[in-house]
């Protein structure tokens, strides 16, 4: 158990943005809200997964919806706590810990806001090890089931409860419809589980992993070193491409930001192109000949070439100079049952998962760091 | 308190179809399910509103969605009971009575199915005195508020709960989104209220009103009399038009059947036309010169010319010979606060409510019958 500080929060948000692989919502506002709580004396407690009792009551909290909505409508700040309290009322029992649904992007900061408001510790783990666009794309669902009972809450505190959905896809479909009816963004509390279940179903250590990546990037910036190389090293990833954004196609479809972007290479990639498809998050990258370079669930991270800041799919635009980082996916995502939900076929691609070259990964090293 | 019989159920379904004003879903299947329960020895109890104790716990049950879905997907039969039980679990208390949300169409039969399954009496009253397409178009909402807590349940028993929506329109928007995600049709339990609140917020006596209309129509059929004239007489309405359907435009939009139909007159209406716009239910009727003939909340009922069977908006088609009946709306719908929700402007028309000529109505007589 340790206390979040402003500095570690800042690093965590930078790293979470990178692990968002283009989606997960921008962590900027969530970080501001969490920082205000720290400054006003409301501590944010982080729990190491190993110290959570087997019978502790754990619940996942976060936000749902198209990231672009989050740019136009400021969050109230207590939506996720409101969802958590509604779920407690439904279940007739209080929770002991919260856990991020996804470490990538803004959903990394929402549990910390809940922690500041409620005193509940945030577990250093999550259900994705990155960001994904749909609720069933979660290790909580793949290794646990339906994710219900679940609660959604909007900025007016309208609450919707899902006590017993048949499966996580049903919950995704129905909760997504509510989210769109709530104006495109809502906060959730879902996947209640015990401490023992949490350890079996979560990608562990991802909050501190995000913090380490962010600290490396921030350190390199201060030292006028290469922040992208520093981030890649810490994340166990490697540079896939460096180029300029020459085309962006983006539509808001059924509550998702869908589209693709095209890069023209610079430096050793001059003359090459890279195309990246996204659905909130970056899904697959192809070279100029149409060959796959990287696929989900591996992380395809588009970073500002000058400072390593993540470029999310709702703000990427013509002319930006970017580096594309590939980071191998956590092990729980690449098992056969993991790939059935997280792999390229789950997103409609007629292609198998193409793992990033083995030398990129130091999976066990970085997970135990 | 009285027990529903097969014969009275049959009459009630015919009358409810007429009061459905083209929508509310076809009562045919609901009646078959209710009849099966009667034949298998599960009684359906009807309670007179006056005998319900002031502190009794009452809840409204029914179905939500585009009527056309109900033609293609057979109901399971216990969806509304499942919604009711989920609402009881949420509120931590059991209900004593059910009340139809709308007497018009299939929603008149669903509470009887719930009664047969649960033993709870059905109150002889409802929240519309007819059928309307949206949840906030209910006297429970106009004279009571948000209609929450509420529960929706689909044919797989997936349940969604709405503990605290800001208002009935918010509930309508969010529950409609869930209904569409549930495949276009779902059953609900909503507007929990006390017996005293029920009496202040309901259109009273509508179940027996429907039964009387249906009995008059059925009696006239047996006696080779004019069933439409008999129905009109009993309902306090009058014939607005008689003609042939020459055009139907119908689209399924956002979970509603929207469109219009055009009639060419026969008998004394020869040479005239009548156009009726609908959103699940018939909303306004205009003559050949475009002048309003009748508007919501008055009932515009399209009946098969040969036997007085109601023609719902999802089955109306070219070539049918029909009579159009106008029935004055219940008083609770035509107060200023009623018209704000039930009047033509609530449906986007730039027109005031045009009450049917006074001689049609014998409001107090028929309501006290």
Contacts between the chains, C-beta under 8 A, distances in Angstrom:
chain1	res1	chain2	res2	distance
A	86	B	163	6.3
A	89	B	163	7.6
A	90	B	90	6.4
A	90	B	161	7.3
A	156	B	166	5.3
A	156	B	170	7.6
A	157	B	164	7.1
A	157	B	166	7.9
A	158	B	162	7.8
A	158	B	164	6.9
A	158	B	165	5.2
A	158	B	166	5.6
A	158	B	170	5.6
A	158	B	174	6.9
A	159	B	162	7.3
A	159	B	163	5.3
A	159	B	164	5.5
A	160	B	160	6.2
A	160	B	161	7.0
A	160	B	162	5.6
A	160	B	174	6.1
A	160	B	178	7.7
A	161	B	90	7.3
A	161	B	160	7.0
A	161	B	161	3.7
A	161	B	162	7.5
A	161	B	163	6.4
A	162	B	158	7.8
A	162	B	159	7.4
A	162	B	160	5.6
A	162	B	161	7.5
A	163	B	86	6.3
A	163	B	89	7.6
A	163	B	159	5.3
A	163	B	161	6.4
A	164	B	157	7.1
A	164	B	158	6.8
A	164	B	159	5.5
A	165	B	158	5.2
A	166	B	156	5.3
A	166	B	157	7.9
A	166	B	158	5.5
A	170	B	156	7.6
A	170	B	158	5.6
A	173	B	181	4.9
A	174	B	158	6.9
A	174	B	160	6.1
A	174	B	178	5.4
A	174	B	181	4.7
A	174	B	182	6.8
A	176	B	181	7.3
A	177	B	177	4.0
A	177	B	178	5.7
A	177	B	180	6.3
A	177	B	181	3.7
A	178	B	160	7.7
A	178	B	174	5.3
A	178	B	177	5.7
A	178	B	178	6.0
A	180	B	177	6.3
A	181	B	173	4.9
A	181	B	174	4.7
A	181	B	176	7.3
A	181	B	177	3.8
A	182	B	174	6.8
